[in-house]
């Protein structure tokens, strides 16, 4: 299987490595020369192209499947819509209208589409309820990802990632220094994020998959576990309302603070996916060892 990974960054590079190990032929696509160099360093082919530019996407070879993991780079709503909605449409049409189109198109979304559920459980059957302009753009992109590929005879699917962490993104200081705000964390190690996408490509036709580990955990409980594991003092906790009252948050940070939910991976488990890091305990073990060794 030849797979184009559009926006081949943090998760995409690991996906490419996993696909290579399984005997597939990944092609990473990035806008920058540095991004393409990172793809080649990971051991697979790179093409410099922009998902918002159909002409540049024409330089990507024909593939069996396309994975859209492009990021808006933490910028505002206009950038999010340009990449996640307009760019997604451009990419689907660019590949779908080829003489030899792919058989499947996978879009990686976020559990942010669920909004706030007061700590209640959500799964693939829970309707999205976005609370910000940016998450509304993600919901619109999901609709594009599911509805537009079939117009070209291509299967369109969505994988919703929980909060990503892993090498280079453990963010220990955020939790060890505090203060910690009440609410739930829904976590997913980078290797399992890539693994779920690979699983979707290789063995399941589920239209939506919720990619999250086995154990949603309250922020204070996670921070206390991490502090104990690292041998440091437990951080202070703060009520969510009090933290939100401070006017020093980005939109993304405010959204994280203002929403609380527990994401279920029951459907993913039932389909047979086996996690490399089923909970934060396994996932943070390497980071804890490195911290204690400093």
Buried (B, 14 or more C-beta within 10 A) or exposed (E): BBBBBBBBBBBBBBBBBBBBEEEBBBBBBBBEEEBBEBBEEBEBBBBBBBBBBBEBBEEBEEBBBBBBBBBBEEEEBEBBBBBBBBBBBBBBBBBBEBEEBBBBBBBBBBBBBBBBBEBEEBBBEBEBBBBBEBBBBBBBBBBBBBEBBEEBEBBBBBBBBBBBBBEEEBEBEEBBBBEBBBBBBBBBBBBBBBBBBBBBBEEBEBEBBBBBBBBBBBBBEBBBBBBEBBEBEBBEBBEBEEBBEEEEBEBEEBBBBBBBBBBBBEBBEEBEBEBEBBBBBBBBEEBBEEBEEE
